[in-house]
Amino acid sequence: MRNYTTRSLAHLVPEGSPTPLIPVLIIIETISLFIRPIALGVRLTANLTAGHLLIQLIATAVFVLISTIPAVAFLTIIVFVLITFLEIAVAIIQAYVFILLLSLYLQENV
């Protein structure tokens, strides 16, 4: 960036942009570059938190139902185990998507 300032900033401006808009476009694209990884992190956090909350709610239901209605508690345990496996699969997929998108963002700007 220090040695080739013009060439580095040219990557932030679409080809054929009007000259008066170039400074504004550079600012907008720079902000976009910083917001992308943050938005990716928020998305990842929201997906994982939703799964953990669902597991917590079902586990609480199991503890409440085990003393009152054991048959329903057993069915809830089965649902709990299935959702736990689903949450593991979601965590693996989220990790893959996070790394894939992060590498694409970095490739775009190198």
C-alpha positions as a Markdown table, in Angstrom:
| # | Residue | x | y | z |
|---|---|---|---|---|
| 1 | Met | 0.0 | 0.0 | 0.0 |
| 2 | Arg | 2.8 | 2.4 | 0.8 |
| 3 | Asn | 4.9 | 1.7 | -2.3 |
| 4 | Tyr | 2.0 | 1.4 | -4.8 |
| 5 | Thr | -0.8 | 3.6 | -3.4 |
| 6 | Thr | -2.5 | 4.3 | -6.6 |
| 7 | Arg | -2.5 | 0.7 | -7.7 |
| 8 | Ser | -3.8 | -0.5 | -4.3 |
| 9 | Leu | -6.6 | 2.0 | -4.3 |
| 10 | Ala | -7.5 | 1.2 | -7.9 |
| 11 | His | -8.7 | -2.3 | -6.7 |
| 12 | Leu | -11.4 | -0.5 | -4.7 |
| 13 | Val | -12.9 | 1.4 | -7.6 |
| 14 | Pro | -15.0 | -0.2 | -10.3 |
| 15 | Glu | -13.8 | 0.3 | -13.8 |
| 16 | Gly | -15.3 | 3.3 | -15.6 |
| 17 | Ser | -16.3 | 5.2 | -12.5 |
| 18 | Pro | -16.7 | 8.9 | -12.8 |
| 19 | Thr | -13.7 | 10.8 | -11.4 |
| 20 | Pro | -15.7 | 12.9 | -8.9 |
| 21 | Leu | -17.1 | 9.7 | -7.3 |
| 22 | Ile | -13.7 | 8.0 | -6.9 |
| 23 | Pro | -13.0 | 9.2 | -3.3 |
| 24 | Val | -16.5 | 8.3 | -2.1 |
| 25 | Leu | -16.3 | 4.9 | -3.7 |
| 26 | Ile | -12.9 | 4.2 | -2.0 |
| 27 | Ile | -14.4 | 5.1 | 1.4 |
| 28 | Ile | -17.4 | 2.9 | 0.8 |
| 29 | Glu | -15.4 | -0.1 | -0.4 |
| 30 | Thr | -13.0 | 0.2 | 2.5 |
| 31 | Ile | -15.8 | 0.2 | 5.0 |
| 32 | Ser | -17.3 | -2.8 | 3.1 |
| 33 | Leu | -14.0 | -4.7 | 3.5 |
| 34 | Phe | -14.0 | -4.2 | 7.2 |
| 35 | Ile | -17.7 | -5.0 | 7.7 |
| 36 | Arg | -17.7 | -8.3 | 5.8 |
| 37 | Pro | -15.8 | -10.4 | 8.4 |
| 38 | Ile | -17.8 | -8.8 | 11.2 |
| 39 | Ala | -21.1 | -9.7 | 9.5 |
| 40 | Leu | -19.7 | -13.2 | 9.0 |
| 41 | Gly | -18.9 | -13.5 | 12.7 |
| 42 | Val | -22.3 | -12.2 | 13.7 |
| 43 | Arg | -24.0 | -14.7 | 11.5 |
| 44 | Leu | -21.9 | -17.6 | 12.8 |
| 45 | Thr | -22.5 | -16.5 | 16.4 |
| 46 | Ala | -26.3 | -16.3 | 15.9 |
| 47 | Asn | -26.5 | -19.7 | 14.3 |
| 48 | Leu | -24.5 | -21.4 | 17.0 |
| 49 | Thr | -26.3 | -19.6 | 19.8 |
| 50 | Ala | -29.7 | -20.6 | 18.4 |
| 51 | Gly | -28.7 | -24.2 | 18.5 |
| 52 | His | -27.4 | -24.0 | 22.0 |
| 53 | Leu | -30.6 | -22.3 | 23.2 |
| 54 | Leu | -32.7 | -25.0 | 21.7 |
| 55 | Ile | -30.6 | -27.7 | 23.3 |
| 56 | Gln | -30.9 | -25.9 | 26.7 |
| 57 | Leu | -34.7 | -25.6 | 26.4 |
| 58 | Ile | -35.1 | -29.3 | 25.6 |
| 59 | Ala | -32.8 | -30.4 | 28.4 |
| 60 | Thr | -34.8 | -28.3 | 30.8 |
| 61 | Ala | -38.0 | -29.9 | 29.5 |
| 62 | Val | -36.5 | -33.3 | 30.1 |
| 63 | Phe | -35.6 | -32.5 | 33.7 |
| 64 | Val | -39.1 | -31.1 | 34.4 |
| 65 | Leu | -40.9 | -34.0 | 32.7 |
| 66 | Ile | -38.8 | -36.9 | 34.1 |
| 67 | Ser | -40.6 | -36.8 | 37.5 |
| 68 | Thr | -44.1 | -36.1 | 36.2 |
| 69 | Ile | -44.5 | -37.9 | 32.9 |
| 70 | Pro | -41.6 | -40.4 | 32.3 |
| 71 | Ala | -43.0 | -41.6 | 28.9 |
| 72 | Val | -43.0 | -38.1 | 27.5 |
| 73 | Ala | -39.6 | -37.4 | 29.0 |
| 74 | Phe | -38.2 | -40.5 | 27.2 |
| 75 | Leu | -39.5 | -39.1 | 23.9 |
| 76 | Thr | -38.0 | -35.7 | 24.7 |
| 77 | Ile | -34.7 | -37.4 | 25.4 |
| 78 | Ile | -34.8 | -39.0 | 21.9 |
| 79 | Val | -35.5 | -35.5 | 20.4 |
| 80 | Phe | -32.7 | -34.1 | 22.5 |
| 81 | Val | -30.2 | -36.6 | 21.2 |
| 82 | Leu | -31.3 | -36.0 | 17.6 |
| 83 | Ile | -31.0 | -32.3 | 17.9 |
| 84 | Thr | -27.6 | -32.6 | 19.5 |
| 85 | Phe | -26.4 | -34.5 | 16.4 |
| 86 | Leu | -28.0 | -31.9 | 14.3 |
| 87 | Glu | -26.2 | -29.2 | 16.2 |
| 88 | Ile | -22.8 | -30.9 | 15.7 |
| 89 | Ala | -23.5 | -31.1 | 12.0 |
| 90 | Val | -24.5 | -27.4 | 11.9 |
| 91 | Ala | -21.3 | -26.5 | 13.8 |
| 92 | Ile | -19.2 | -28.4 | 11.2 |
| 93 | Ile | -21.0 | -26.7 | 8.3 |
| 94 | Gln | -20.7 | -23.3 | 9.9 |
| 95 | Ala | -16.9 | -23.8 | 10.4 |
| 96 | Tyr | -16.6 | -24.8 | 6.8 |
| 97 | Val | -18.6 | -21.8 | 5.5 |
| 98 | Phe | -16.7 | -19.4 | 7.8 |
| 99 | Ile | -13.3 | -20.5 | 6.5 |
| 100 | Leu | -14.5 | -20.6 | 2.9 |
| 101 | Leu | -16.0 | -17.1 | 2.9 |
| 102 | Leu | -13.1 | -15.7 | 4.9 |
| 103 | Ser | -10.6 | -17.1 | 2.4 |
| 104 | Leu | -12.7 | -15.7 | -0.5 |
| 105 | Tyr | -12.7 | -12.3 | 1.1 |
| 106 | Leu | -9.0 | -12.4 | 1.6 |
| 107 | Gln | -8.3 | -13.6 | -2.0 |
| 108 | Glu | -10.5 | -10.8 | -3.3 |
| 109 | Asn | -8.3 | -8.2 | -1.7 |
| 110 | Val | -4.8 | -9.5 | -2.3 |
